[in-house]
Amino acid sequence: MPTVVDCLDELNATIFQSFISSAPELLEILNSEDSRVTVFAPRDDAFAELDATALVELFGGEVAEVTLSAHVANSTVPSAKLVNGGVLRTLAENRFLHVTEVQRF
């Protein structure tokens, strides 16, 4: 069975996936077959206007784990249950993910 990390490549979220490697604790969670999380990973085209420096500021160094964890809900959320205006608790302490636009593929 593929892990969350395996699926990121198929979803064209390889830039986000590459930054996960800099967050070993999160990588362990996402690689676990027992993981019960939902990842809201930006697709590669979301980074099109950012240069390398901006990417490192967002996802590099000490802030990487928090930034990346803020994209992971700490529960399994089927897409049918997502609604505009919804709020989900993330793996990042005291951070919530606010659903602003639901697109189903």
C-alpha positions as CSV (number, residue, x, y, z in Angstrom):
1,M,0.0,0.0,0.0
2,P,1.4,3.4,-0.9
3,T,2.2,5.9,1.8
4,V,1.2,9.6,1.8
5,V,4.7,10.5,0.6
6,D,4.4,8.1,-2.4
7,C,1.1,9.8,-3.4
8,L,2.6,13.3,-3.5
9,D,4.6,12.5,-6.6
10,E,1.5,11.3,-8.4
11,L,-0.3,14.5,-7.4
12,N,2.4,16.8,-8.8
13,A,3.4,18.0,-5.4
14,T,7.1,17.1,-5.7
15,I,8.4,20.4,-4.4
16,F,6.4,20.0,-1.2
17,Q,7.6,16.4,-1.1
18,S,11.2,17.4,-1.3
19,F,10.9,19.7,1.7
20,I,9.4,16.9,3.8
21,S,12.8,15.2,3.7
22,S,14.0,18.1,5.9
23,A,11.5,17.3,8.6
24,P,12.3,13.8,9.8
25,E,9.6,13.5,12.4
26,L,6.9,14.5,9.9
27,L,8.5,12.2,7.3
28,E,8.2,9.3,9.7
29,I,4.5,10.0,10.3
30,L,3.7,10.3,6.6
31,N,5.6,7.1,5.7
32,S,3.7,5.1,8.3
33,E,1.0,2.8,6.9
34,D,-0.8,3.3,10.2
35,S,-0.9,7.1,9.8
36,R,-4.3,8.7,10.1
37,V,-3.7,12.1,8.7
38,T,-4.8,14.2,5.7
39,V,-2.2,16.2,3.8
40,F,-3.1,19.5,2.1
41,A,0.0,19.7,-0.2
42,P,0.4,22.6,-2.6
43,R,0.9,21.4,-6.1
44,D,4.1,22.4,-7.9
45,D,2.4,25.2,-9.9
46,A,1.6,26.9,-6.6
47,F,5.3,27.7,-6.2
48,A,5.8,29.0,-9.8
49,E,6.2,32.6,-8.8
50,L,8.5,32.0,-5.8
51,D,12.3,32.0,-6.2
52,A,14.6,29.6,-4.4
53,T,15.2,32.1,-1.5
54,A,11.5,32.4,-0.8
55,L,11.1,28.6,-0.8
56,V,13.9,28.2,1.7
57,E,12.3,30.9,3.9
58,L,9.0,29.0,3.8
59,F,10.2,25.5,4.1
60,G,13.8,25.5,5.1
61,G,15.7,25.6,8.4
62,E,14.0,25.7,11.8
63,V,10.6,26.7,10.4
64,A,10.3,23.7,8.1
65,E,8.7,21.3,10.5
66,V,6.1,23.8,11.6
67,T,5.3,25.0,8.1
68,L,5.0,21.5,6.8
69,S,3.0,20.3,9.8
70,A,0.5,23.1,9.3
71,H,-0.4,21.4,5.9
72,V,-1.3,18.1,7.7
73,A,-4.6,17.6,9.5
74,N,-4.3,15.3,12.4
75,S,-7.2,13.1,11.2
76,T,-8.4,11.4,8.1
77,V,-10.7,13.7,6.2
78,P,-12.5,12.3,3.2
79,S,-12.9,15.0,0.4
80,A,-16.7,14.6,0.6
81,K,-16.5,15.9,4.2
82,L,-14.6,19.1,3.3
83,V,-16.6,22.2,3.1
84,N,-15.8,25.9,2.5
85,G,-15.3,27.6,5.8
86,G,-14.3,24.4,7.6
87,V,-11.5,24.4,10.2
88,L,-9.2,21.5,10.8
89,R,-6.6,21.0,13.6
90,T,-3.2,20.3,12.2
91,L,-0.1,18.5,13.4
92,A,1.5,21.9,14.1
93,E,0.9,23.0,17.7
94,N,-1.9,25.6,18.0
95,R,-2.3,25.9,14.2
96,F,-5.5,25.3,12.3
97,L,-6.1,24.8,8.6
98,H,-9.0,26.9,7.2
99,V,-10.7,25.5,4.2
100,T,-11.3,28.3,1.7
101,E,-12.0,26.5,-1.5
102,V,-12.9,22.9,-2.1
103,Q,-11.9,21.4,-5.5
104,R,-12.5,17.7,-6.1
105,F,-10.5,16.0,-8.7
